[in-house]
Amino acid sequence: MDELRALHAGPLKAPQNYLAVIAKGDELLDWREMAARYQGAQLRLLEGGDHALSDFDLHLPAILDFLALA
């Protein structure tokens, strides 16, 4: 975590340009910290889940829609 904090790039300049898919069950990163980092962005906050987003394919339609590729 200290190494990641050293890389901190500051606040998002255009949060509307971000979509964050965050799993509350992430075993490595705290979902509350991730949600705070992406405040103002579009969030997909998932109950459960894991760090690998093993169900990533279920979120592809929303991701493609966000990217205007659907």
N, CA, C and O atoms as a GROMACS GRO file, in nm:
protein
  280
    1MET      N    1   0.082  -0.119   0.000
    1MET     CA    2   0.000   0.000   0.000
    1MET      C    3   0.087   0.126   0.000
    1MET      O    4   0.052   0.225  -0.064
    2ASP      N    5   0.199   0.122   0.071
    2ASP     CA    6   0.286   0.240   0.073
    2ASP      C    7   0.338   0.274  -0.066
    2ASP      O    8   0.347   0.391  -0.103
    3GLU      N    9   0.374   0.171  -0.142
    3GLU     CA   10   0.422   0.194  -0.278
    3GLU      C   11   0.312   0.253  -0.366
    3GLU      O   12   0.338   0.341  -0.448
    4LEU      N   13   0.189   0.206  -0.347
    4LEU     CA   14   0.078   0.261  -0.424
    4LEU      C   15   0.050   0.406  -0.385
    4LEU      O   16   0.023   0.489  -0.471
    5ARG      N   17   0.058   0.435  -0.257
    5ARG     CA   18   0.035   0.573  -0.212
    5ARG      C   19   0.139   0.668  -0.270
    5ARG      O   20   0.108   0.783  -0.301
    6ALA      N   21   0.263   0.619  -0.285
    6ALA     CA   22   0.369   0.702  -0.342
    6ALA      C   23   0.340   0.736  -0.488
    6ALA      O   24   0.390   0.836  -0.539
    7LEU      N   25   0.261   0.655  -0.555
    7LEU     CA   26   0.225   0.678  -0.694
    7LEU      C   27   0.100   0.764  -0.710
    7LEU      O   28   0.057   0.791  -0.822
    8HIS      N   29   0.042   0.807  -0.600
    8HIS     CA   30  -0.084   0.882  -0.602
    8HIS      C   31  -0.076   0.997  -0.701
    8HIS      O   32   0.014   1.081  -0.694
    9ALA      N   33  -0.169   1.001  -0.792
    9ALA     CA   34  -0.167   1.100  -0.900
    9ALA      C   35  -0.257   1.221  -0.873
    9ALA      O   36  -0.274   1.305  -0.960
   10GLY      N   37  -0.314   1.229  -0.754
   10GLY     CA   38  -0.402   1.342  -0.723
   10GLY      C   39  -0.545   1.312  -0.764
   10GLY      O   40  -0.575   1.202  -0.810
   11PRO      N   41  -0.633   1.410  -0.746
   11PRO     CA   42  -0.775   1.388  -0.777
   11PRO      C   43  -0.797   1.369  -0.927
   11PRO      O   44  -0.718   1.414  -1.010
   12LEU      N   45  -0.906   1.302  -0.959
   12LEU     CA   46  -0.943   1.284  -1.099
   12LEU      C   47  -0.980   1.418  -1.160
   12LEU      O   48  -1.055   1.494  -1.100
   13LYS      N   49  -0.927   1.447  -1.276
   13LYS     CA   50  -0.956   1.575  -1.340
   13LYS      C   51  -1.091   1.574  -1.411
   13LYS      O   52  -1.156   1.678  -1.424
   14ALA      N   53  -1.133   1.456  -1.458
   14ALA     CA   54  -1.263   1.445  -1.528
   14ALA      C   55  -1.329   1.315  -1.485
   14ALA      O   56  -1.331   1.218  -1.561
   15PRO      N   57  -1.383   1.311  -1.362
   15PRO     CA   58  -1.438   1.186  -1.310
   15PRO      C   59  -1.548   1.126  -1.397
   15PRO      O   60  -1.569   1.004  -1.394
   16GLN      N   61  -1.619   1.208  -1.473
   16GLN     CA   62  -1.725   1.157  -1.560
   16GLN      C   63  -1.669   1.066  -1.670
   16GLN      O   64  -1.745   0.994  -1.735
   17ASN      N   65  -1.539   1.069  -1.690
   17ASN     CA   66  -1.476   0.986  -1.793
   17ASN      C   67  -1.436   0.848  -1.740
   17ASN      O   68  -1.376   0.769  -1.813
   18TYR      N   69  -1.469   0.818  -1.616
   18TYR     CA   70  -1.428   0.693  -1.554
   18TYR      C   71  -1.548   0.608  -1.517
   18TYR      O   72  -1.653   0.658  -1.476
   19LEU      N   73  -1.529   0.479  -1.534
   19LEU     CA   74  -1.622   0.379  -1.483
   19LEU      C   75  -1.540   0.286  -1.396
   19LEU      O   76  -1.443   0.226  -1.443
   20ALA      N   77  -1.575   0.274  -1.270
   20ALA     CA   78  -1.503   0.187  -1.177
   20ALA      C   79  -1.592   0.069  -1.142
   20ALA      O   80  -1.704   0.086  -1.094
   21VAL      N   81  -1.541  -0.051  -1.166
   21VAL     CA   82  -1.609  -0.174  -1.128
   21VAL      C   83  -1.539  -0.222  -1.001
   21VAL      O   84  -1.424  -0.266  -1.005
   22ILE      N   85  -1.610  -0.214  -0.889
   22ILE     CA   86  -1.550  -0.238  -0.758
   22ILE      C   87  -1.624  -0.351  -0.688
   22ILE      O   88  -1.746  -0.347  -0.672
   23ALA      N   89  -1.548  -0.451  -0.646
   23ALA     CA   90  -1.606  -0.565  -0.574
   23ALA      C   91  -1.582  -0.548  -0.424
   23ALA      O   92  -1.468  -0.533  -0.380
   24LYS      N   93  -1.689  -0.549  -0.348
   24LYS     CA   94  -1.676  -0.538  -0.202
   24LYS      C   95  -1.600  -0.656  -0.143
   24LYS      O   96  -1.545  -0.646  -0.034
   25GLY      N   97  -1.597  -0.769  -0.216
   25GLY     CA   98  -1.528  -0.887  -0.167
   25GLY      C   99  -1.381  -0.893  -0.207
   25GLY      O  100  -1.316  -0.995  -0.185
   26ASP      N  101  -1.328  -0.785  -0.265
   26ASP     CA  102  -1.187  -0.782  -0.305
   26ASP      C  103  -1.101  -0.813  -0.184
   26ASP      O  104  -1.109  -0.745  -0.081
   27GLU      N  105  -1.019  -0.916  -0.196
   27GLU     CA  106  -0.938  -0.959  -0.083
   27GLU      C  107  -0.806  -0.882  -0.070
   27GLU      O  108  -0.733  -0.903   0.026
   28LEU      N  109  -0.775  -0.793  -0.165
   28LEU     CA  110  -0.651  -0.716  -0.159
   28LEU      C  111  -0.673  -0.568  -0.134
   28LEU      O  112  -0.596  -0.505  -0.061
   29LEU      N  113  -0.777  -0.512  -0.194
   29LEU     CA  114  -0.801  -0.368  -0.184
   29LEU      C  115  -0.932  -0.342  -0.112
   29LEU      O  116  -1.030  -0.414  -0.132
   30ASP      N  117  -0.934  -0.239  -0.031
   30ASP     CA  118  -1.055  -0.202   0.042
   30ASP      C  119  -1.149  -0.128  -0.053
   30ASP      O  120  -1.112  -0.026  -0.111
   31TRP      N  121  -1.270  -0.179  -0.067
   31TRP     CA  122  -1.365  -0.121  -0.161
   31TRP      C  123  -1.399   0.023  -0.126
   31TRP      O  124  -1.429   0.103  -0.214
   32ARG      N  125  -1.396   0.056   0.003
   32ARG     CA  126  -1.428   0.194   0.045
   32ARG      C  127  -1.322   0.292  -0.005
   32ARG      O  128  -1.354   0.404  -0.045
   33GLU      N  129  -1.196   0.250  -0.002
   33GLU     CA  130  -1.088   0.335  -0.054
   33GLU      C  131  -1.100   0.351  -0.205
   33GLU      O  132  -1.077   0.460  -0.258
   34MET      N  133  -1.137   0.243  -0.273
   34MET     CA  134  -1.153   0.251  -0.419
   34MET      C  135  -1.269   0.343  -0.454
   34MET      O  136  -1.257   0.426  -0.545
   35ALA      N  137  -1.381   0.329  -0.384
   35ALA     CA  138  -1.497   0.413  -0.412
   35ALA      C  139  -1.464   0.560  -0.385
   35ALA      O  140  -1.508   0.648  -0.459
   36ALA      N  141  -1.388   0.587  -0.278
   36ALA     CA  142  -1.350   0.725  -0.247
   36ALA      C  143  -1.258   0.780  -0.356
   36ALA      O  144  -1.268   0.897  -0.393
   37ARG      N  145  -1.168   0.697  -0.406
   37ARG     CA  146  -1.075   0.741  -0.511
   37ARG      C  147  -1.151   0.782  -0.637
   37ARG      O  148  -1.113   0.877  -0.704
   38TYR      N  149  -1.257   0.710  -0.668
   38TYR     CA  150  -1.333   0.735  -0.790
   38TYR      C  151  -1.462   0.811  -0.765
   38TYR      O  152  -1.560   0.797  -0.839
   39GLN      N  153  -1.462   0.891  -0.660
   39GLN     CA  154  -1.579   0.974  -0.628
   39GLN      C  155  -1.610   1.064  -0.746
   39GLN      O  156  -1.522   1.130  -0.801
   40GLY      N  157  -1.736   1.066  -0.785
   40GLY     CA  158  -1.779   1.146  -0.898
   40GLY      C  159  -1.781   1.069  -1.028
   40GLY      O  160  -1.840   1.114  -1.127
   41ALA      N  161  -1.717   0.953  -1.029
   41ALA     CA  162  -1.718   0.867  -1.147
   41ALA      C  163  -1.841   0.777  -1.142
   41ALA      O  164  -1.909   0.770  -1.039
   42GLN      N  165  -1.869   0.710  -1.251
   42GLN     CA  166  -1.975   0.611  -1.250
   42GLN      C  167  -1.920   0.487  -1.181
   42GLN      O  168  -1.816   0.434  -1.220
   43LEU      N  169  -1.989   0.440  -1.078
   43LEU     CA  170  -1.945   0.324  -1.001
   43LEU      C  171  -2.038   0.206  -1.021
   43LEU      O  172  -2.160   0.222  -1.025
   44ARG      N  173  -1.980   0.089  -1.035
   44ARG     CA  174  -2.054  -0.037  -1.028
   44ARG      C  175  -2.000  -0.106  -0.904
   44ARG      O  176  -1.895  -0.169  -0.909
   45LEU      N  177  -2.072  -0.092  -0.796
   45LEU     CA  178  -2.030  -0.147  -0.667
   45LEU      C  179  -2.096  -0.284  -0.650
   45LEU      O  180  -2.217  -0.295  -0.638
   46LEU      N  181  -2.012  -0.387  -0.650
   46LEU     CA  182  -2.061  -0.524  -0.650
   46LEU      C  183  -2.057  -0.583  -0.510
   46LEU      O  184  -1.957  -0.570  -0.439
   47GLU      N  185  -2.164  -0.647  -0.471
   47GLU     CA  186  -2.165  -0.722  -0.346
   47GLU      C  187  -2.080  -0.847  -0.369
   47GLU      O  188  -2.093  -0.912  -0.473
   48GLY      N  189  -1.997  -0.881  -0.274
   48GLY     CA  190  -1.912  -1.000  -0.290
   48GLY      C  191  -1.807  -0.976  -0.396
   48GLY      O  192  -1.748  -0.869  -0.404
   49GLY      N  193  -1.784  -1.079  -0.478
   49GLY     CA  194  -1.684  -1.068  -0.582
   49GLY      C  195  -1.544  -1.094  -0.529
   49GLY      O  196  -1.527  -1.135  -0.414
   50ASP      N  197  -1.446  -1.070  -0.612
   50ASP     CA  198  -1.306  -1.092  -0.573
   50ASP      C  199  -1.216  -0.996  -0.650
   50ASP      O  200  -1.261  -0.923  -0.738
   51HIS      N  201  -1.087  -0.999  -0.617
   51HIS     CA  202  -0.991  -0.907  -0.678
   51HIS      C  203  -0.980  -0.929  -0.829
   51HIS      O  204  -0.956  -0.835  -0.904
   52ALA      N  205  -0.997  -1.053  -0.873
   52ALA     CA  206  -0.985  -1.085  -1.015
   52ALA      C  207  -1.110  -1.050  -1.095
   52ALA      O  208  -1.112  -1.064  -1.218
   53LEU      N  209  -1.215  -1.006  -1.028
   53LEU     CA  210  -1.344  -0.983  -1.093
   53LEU      C  211  -1.379  -1.105  -1.179
   53LEU      O  212  -1.397  -1.096  -1.300
   54SER      N  213  -1.387  -1.218  -1.112
   54SER     CA  214  -1.411  -1.346  -1.180
   54SER      C  215  -1.538  -1.347  -1.264
   54SER      O  216  -1.550  -1.426  -1.358
   55ASP      N  217  -1.632  -1.259  -1.232
   55ASP     CA  218  -1.755  -1.251  -1.311
   55ASP      C  219  -1.753  -1.132  -1.408
   55ASP      O  220  -1.856  -1.074  -1.440
   56PHE      N  221  -1.633  -1.097  -1.452
   56PHE     CA  222  -1.613  -0.981  -1.540
   56PHE      C  223  -1.707  -0.984  -1.660
   56PHE      O  224  -1.759  -0.880  -1.700
   57ASP      N  225  -1.726  -1.100  -1.718
   57ASP     CA  226  -1.810  -1.112  -1.838
   57ASP      C  227  -1.952  -1.061  -1.814
   57ASP      O  228  -2.018  -1.013  -1.906
   58LEU      N  229  -2.000  -1.071  -1.691
   58LEU     CA  230  -2.135  -1.022  -1.659
   58LEU      C  231  -2.143  -0.870  -1.668
   58LEU      O  232  -2.252  -0.814  -1.684
   59HIS      N  233  -2.030  -0.803  -1.656
   59HIS     CA  234  -2.026  -0.657  -1.654
   59HIS      C  235  -1.991  -0.597  -1.790
   59HIS      O  236  -1.994  -0.475  -1.807
   60LEU      N  237  -1.959  -0.682  -1.886
   60LEU     CA  238  -1.923  -0.632  -2.018
   60LEU      C  239  -2.030  -0.546  -2.084
   60LEU      O  240  -1.996  -0.443  -2.142
   61PRO      N  241  -2.157  -0.581  -2.077
   61PRO     CA  242  -2.257  -0.493  -2.139
   61PRO      C  243  -2.254  -0.350  -2.082
   61PRO      O  244  -2.262  -0.253  -2.158
   62ALA      N  245  -2.242  -0.336  -1.952
   62ALA     CA  246  -2.237  -0.202  -1.892
   62ALA      C  247  -2.109  -0.129  -1.931
   62ALA      O  248  -2.111  -0.008  -1.954
   63ILE      N  249  -1.999  -0.202  -1.940
   63ILE     CA  250  -1.870  -0.141  -1.978
   63ILE      C  251  -1.877  -0.095  -2.123
   63ILE      O  252  -1.836   0.017  -2.155
   64LEU      N  253  -1.928  -0.180  -2.211
   64LEU     CA  254  -1.941  -0.142  -2.352
   64LEU      C  255  -2.037  -0.024  -2.369
   64LEU      O  256  -2.014   0.063  -2.453
   65ASP      N  257  -2.143  -0.022  -2.290
   65ASP     CA  258  -2.236   0.091  -2.294
   65ASP      C  259  -2.166   0.219  -2.249
   65ASP      O  260  -2.184   0.323  -2.312
   66PHE      N  261  -2.089   0.212  -2.143
   66PHE     CA  262  -2.016   0.329  -2.093
   66PHE      C  263  -1.920   0.381  -2.200
   66PHE      O  264  -1.904   0.502  -2.217
   67LEU      N  265  -1.857   0.289  -2.270
   67LEU     CA  266  -1.760   0.328  -2.375
   67LEU      C  267  -1.829   0.361  -2.508
   67LEU      O  268  -1.763   0.391  -2.608
   68ALA      N  269  -1.962   0.356  -2.507
   68ALA     CA  270  -2.042   0.382  -2.627
   68ALA      C  271  -2.003   0.287  -2.740
   68ALA      O  272  -1.996   0.326  -2.856
   69LEU      N  273  -1.978   0.161  -2.702
   69LEU     CA  274  -1.943   0.059  -2.801
   69LEU      C  275  -2.054  -0.044  -2.817
   69LEU      O  276  -2.041  -0.139  -2.894
   70ALA      N  277  -2.163  -0.026  -2.744
   70ALA     CA  278  -2.271  -0.124  -2.750
   70ALA      C  279  -2.370  -0.089  -2.857
   70ALA      O  280  -2.468  -0.161  -2.876
   0.00000   0.00000   0.00000
